[in-house]
Amino acid sequence: MQNILFFGDSLTAGYGLPNHKTESFPALIQQKIDAEGLPYHCINGGLSGDTSSGGLRRLDYWMNRPLHIFVLELGVNDIIRGIPPQATAKNLQEIIDKVKLKYPGIKLVMMGMEIPMFIPGSLGMDFKAIFRKLADVNQMVFVPFYLDGVAGKAHLNLPDMLHPNPAGYKVMADKVWPVLRRSLI
């Protein structure tokens, strides 16, 4: 059995879900893996409210087990808190470097993010660009927008309109699964 670590914030943790153990993104991907009989175990390393610097600080705890695939989903809380995209990119690169150092043959997946419309100016484009750049530089499988098809749709989100509801996570899992599956075979 090989381990897939989903390392992220509330979008990975399953914030606000009635049962994050069965409804979170990693749980839904595990269901797809099990349905195909693939030898992988998904680990939910999500922490609500986490930033890229927080992820960097807590990474060692999650690397205390054998890992074969590392799915990185962090950064949106940085921009909401006013952290410059350059600082986010630096922290994410340090996370990637630590993972690659400990597990040289690991497969890496980057979950890209776009920011809410209330962030002004070119900051949004600068933020969005860091994910593709990091994915390209580090030869990571890349999902351009993790919330594609879900963001801004009331029927797929919790009342806060920031976090998916169970139906929203199903849409996300269905869209992302084909990309992740290619990493498994």
VMD Tcl script that draws the C-alpha trace (Angstrom):
set ca {
  {0.00 0.00 0.00}
  {1.36 3.40 -0.98}
  {0.54 6.64 0.83}
  {-0.79 9.82 -0.74}
  {-0.50 12.86 1.53}
  {-2.97 15.66 0.83}
  {-1.30 18.63 2.50}
  {-3.34 21.78 2.67}
  {-5.73 24.09 4.46}
  {-9.50 24.00 5.12}
  {-10.18 22.96 1.51}
  {-8.25 19.76 2.19}
  {-9.36 19.33 5.81}
  {-13.05 19.48 4.87}
  {-13.99 22.52 6.93}
  {-17.69 22.72 7.78}
  {-18.62 19.31 6.44}
  {-20.96 17.16 8.52}
  {-18.51 14.26 8.21}
  {-15.06 15.24 6.93}
  {-13.87 11.63 7.26}
  {-16.15 10.59 4.39}
  {-16.96 13.88 2.60}
  {-13.62 15.72 2.39}
  {-11.67 15.82 -0.84}
  {-9.08 13.21 0.28}
  {-11.90 10.92 1.47}
  {-13.68 11.16 -1.88}
  {-10.45 10.42 -3.74}
  {-9.94 7.40 -1.46}
  {-13.40 6.16 -2.47}
  {-12.43 6.44 -6.15}
  {-9.15 4.61 -5.47}
  {-10.97 1.84 -3.61}
  {-13.57 1.51 -6.38}
  {-10.74 0.82 -8.84}
  {-8.86 -1.48 -6.48}
  {-5.70 0.65 -6.58}
  {-3.12 0.11 -3.79}
  {-3.13 3.63 -2.29}
  {-4.07 5.09 1.07}
  {-5.05 8.79 1.28}
  {-3.90 10.79 4.29}
  {-5.68 14.05 5.07}
  {-3.03 16.54 6.18}
  {-5.34 19.53 5.97}
  {-5.54 22.21 8.66}
  {-8.21 24.88 8.50}
  {-6.82 28.41 8.33}
  {-3.30 27.26 7.50}
  {-0.91 29.41 5.50}
  {2.15 28.45 3.49}
  {4.42 29.38 6.41}
  {2.26 27.35 8.80}
  {2.44 24.41 6.42}
  {6.20 24.69 6.30}
  {6.34 24.58 10.11}
  {4.11 21.50 10.43}
  {5.44 19.53 7.47}
  {7.91 17.38 9.43}
  {5.08 15.80 11.43}
  {3.44 14.54 8.23}
  {6.70 13.24 6.76}
  {7.12 10.76 9.62}
  {5.65 8.00 7.46}
  {6.47 6.62 4.03}
  {5.03 8.86 1.31}
  {4.71 8.10 -2.40}
  {2.56 10.98 -3.68}
  {2.42 14.49 -2.21}
  {-0.54 16.73 -3.10}
  {0.10 20.37 -2.15}
  {-2.87 22.70 -1.61}
  {-1.85 25.84 0.27}
  {-1.73 29.56 -0.37}
  {-5.22 31.02 -0.49}
  {-5.13 31.99 3.20}
  {-1.86 33.83 2.54}
  {-3.42 36.19 0.03}
  {-6.51 36.74 2.19}
  {-4.15 37.77 5.01}
  {-2.17 40.11 2.79}
  {0.99 38.00 2.51}
  {2.78 38.89 -0.75}
  {2.71 36.23 -3.50}
  {6.53 36.16 -3.49}
  {6.54 35.06 0.17}
  {3.93 32.40 -0.57}
  {5.97 31.11 -3.50}
  {9.12 30.97 -1.35}
  {7.34 28.99 1.39}
  {5.74 26.58 -1.08}
  {9.11 25.99 -2.75}
  {10.65 25.24 0.65}
  {7.87 22.71 1.33}
  {8.50 21.07 -2.05}
  {12.27 21.04 -1.44}
  {11.87 19.35 1.95}
  {9.57 16.70 0.50}
  {11.89 16.01 -2.44}
  {14.92 15.83 -0.14}
  {13.34 13.19 2.09}
  {11.58 11.31 -0.74}
  {13.63 11.77 -3.95}
  {11.33 9.59 -6.06}
  {8.03 11.00 -4.82}
  {5.37 12.13 -7.28}
  {4.25 15.71 -6.68}
  {0.89 17.32 -7.41}
  {0.16 21.07 -7.19}
  {-3.37 22.28 -6.64}
  {-3.60 25.72 -8.22}
  {-5.77 28.45 -6.76}
  {-7.34 31.66 -7.89}
  {-8.18 34.40 -5.43}
  {-11.50 35.94 -4.51}
  {-12.58 38.88 -6.64}
  {-12.30 41.36 -3.75}
  {-8.47 41.31 -3.88}
  {-7.45 44.43 -5.89}
  {-5.08 45.10 -8.77}
  {-2.45 42.83 -10.31}
  {-2.10 40.94 -7.04}
  {-4.60 38.35 -8.28}
  {-2.62 37.56 -11.42}
  {0.67 37.47 -9.47}
  {-0.89 35.06 -6.98}
  {-2.40 32.77 -9.63}
  {0.92 32.61 -11.51}
  {2.92 31.18 -8.60}
  {1.19 27.80 -8.78}
  {1.90 27.09 -12.45}
  {5.46 28.37 -12.11}
  {6.16 26.12 -9.11}
  {4.54 23.15 -10.86}
  {6.64 23.73 -13.99}
  {9.93 24.28 -12.15}
  {9.40 21.21 -9.97}
  {7.88 18.97 -12.66}
  {4.67 18.58 -10.68}
  {1.34 17.36 -11.96}
  {-0.74 20.54 -12.06}
  {-4.42 21.21 -11.40}
  {-4.85 24.87 -12.52}
  {-7.83 25.73 -10.30}
  {-8.77 23.37 -7.49}
  {-12.24 24.95 -7.10}
  {-13.08 24.92 -10.80}
  {-16.81 24.41 -11.27}
  {-17.52 25.06 -7.59}
  {-16.31 28.58 -6.74}
  {-19.09 31.14 -6.69}
  {-21.92 28.60 -6.98}
  {-24.20 28.88 -3.96}
  {-25.66 25.36 -4.31}
  {-22.13 23.87 -4.12}
  {-20.81 25.91 -1.19}
  {-21.42 26.43 2.49}
  {-23.17 29.69 3.40}
  {-19.76 31.43 3.65}
  {-19.34 30.92 -0.14}
  {-15.65 30.09 0.50}
  {-15.86 26.41 1.37}
  {-17.52 23.65 -0.66}
  {-20.41 21.66 0.74}
  {-20.56 17.86 0.22}
  {-21.98 18.29 -3.30}
  {-19.22 20.79 -4.12}
  {-16.51 18.40 -3.00}
  {-18.01 15.70 -5.23}
  {-17.76 18.04 -8.23}
  {-14.13 18.82 -7.31}
  {-13.25 15.14 -6.88}
  {-14.84 14.25 -10.22}
  {-12.88 17.00 -12.00}
  {-9.53 16.36 -10.30}
  {-9.64 12.54 -10.23}
  {-8.58 12.04 -13.88}
  {-5.50 14.20 -13.27}
  {-4.61 12.47 -9.99}
  {-5.26 9.03 -11.43}
  {-2.52 9.55 -14.02}
  {-0.09 9.95 -11.09}
  {-1.12 6.58 -9.66}
  {-0.49 4.39 -12.66}
}
mol new
graphics top color blue
foreach p $ca { graphics top sphere $p radius 0.5 }
foreach p [lrange $ca 0 end-1] q [lrange $ca 1 end] { graphics top cylinder $p $q radius 0.2 }
display resetview
